[in-house]
């Protein structure tokens, strides 16, 4: 089990661009997002005036895909099911900042910046060997024992 957890952490730390799906009305909506991970928790920056934020206020459940690369079918990747909290966290903004954000926001202190904190409820590690599952209830205790 620890091998799968380590694999999940490695994929999450290495891949900073992925797809995040929300529910808009009764339909799924997927968007490319940039992510910063701290352990199994994912963070992404968004503008608080977006439809995505409106969607998340109604339904905080998300699905994130990290690690897939077009044309590479034998690469491991993760699927993360989680719940979002919307927070103001300047430390995460600093760590998550990239060149794209320079074009989107006046500065790192822009009042419209919102950090989405994604706490996983389930993580699937997928590989060419098949599906391996990391259960959030199991890794929460494992994380405390090994990372905190």
N, C-alpha and C positions, 0 to 999 in steps of 0.2 A: 504494500500500500504506500509506503514512503516513496518508492520509486515513481509512482504515478503522481503523487503530490509534488515531488521535486520537479518532475517533467512539466506539470501544470504551471508551477511558479516560474520556471525557466522560460516557457513560451510567453507567459504574461509579461515578464520583465523585458524580453527581447523585442516584442512586437508592440509598437506604439500607435499603429493605425489599425482600425478594425471597423466592423459594422455594428451599429447599435439599433435594435428594433424596439419600437414602442407601439402602443395601440392608439390610433387616432380615430375617434368615433368607435366603430366596431371593426376596423380594418388595421392590419399591420402596416407600419411605416418604418422603413429602414434607412439609415443615414451613415455615411462614412464619418468617423470621429477619430480624434487623436486621444490616446489614453496614457495615463501614468498609473503604474501599479505600486502598491505598498503592501507586500504580502499578497493576500488574495483579494484585497479591496482594490477596486478600480476607480480612477478619477478621470473626469473629462470636463473641459471648460465649454460653456455655451453662453449665448446672449440670453438674458432673462426675458427678453421681449419676443422670443421665438415661439412658434406653434409647438415645438417639442416640449417646451416648459409647460404650456397649457395642457398638452397630452399627459405629461407626468404628474401634474396636479390632480388629474382625474384618475389616473392609474399609474402607480409608481413601479410596476413590474417592467423589466427590460430583458432583452436577450442580446448578448454580445458575442460576436465571432472574432477571434484573434488568431493570427498565425497563418491563415491561408494565403497562398500566392498563386496567381493565375498561371496555369500551365504546369504547376508542380503538384502532382497528385499523391506523392509519397511523403509529404511533409506533415509532421504532427501539428495539430492546431487544437484550440480549446473553444468550447461553447460554454458561456457563462449565463446562467439564469440568476437574476438578482432583483433587489429592490433599491430604488434610488431615494436618497435624501438630498435636498438642495441646501447647500451651505455656502458661506463666504469664508474662504480660507486662503489667505495671502501666500502662505508657504506652499500650498499645492499649486497655486497660480504660478509662482516662481519656478517650480520644478516642472510644470507642464508646458510652459511657454515655448512656442516655436515660431519660425519666421512667418507662417501663415497668419498667426494671430496679430502680428504687427500691422497687417493690412485690414484686419477686422475691428480692432479696438484702438482707441486713442492712446492708451498706455495700459500697463499692468494694473493700474489703479482705477481703470474705467468702472464707473458705478453700475454698468449694465452686465458686467462679468458675473457669472454664477458658476460655482463648482458643483458638478453632479457626482455624488459619492455613491458608488454601486457596491453594496454588500451582497456577495453571492449567497444564493440558497442552494445552488447545485452547479457543479462544474463537470463537464464531459471532456475528457482528453480523447481526441480522435487520432488515429494513425492508420497507416496502410495495413496494419495487423488487425484492425477492428476497433471496436469501441471499448474504452476503459472509463469507468465512472469514478469520480471523486465526490463523495457525499459531503455536503457542507456541515452536517452535524458531526461527522467524524473528524474533519480537518480542523474544526474550530478548537477542539481540545489539543490536537496535534500542533497547531500553530502556537498555542499558549506554551506548550511544553518545549518547543524547539526554536521559536523566534522571538518571544518577548522576554 
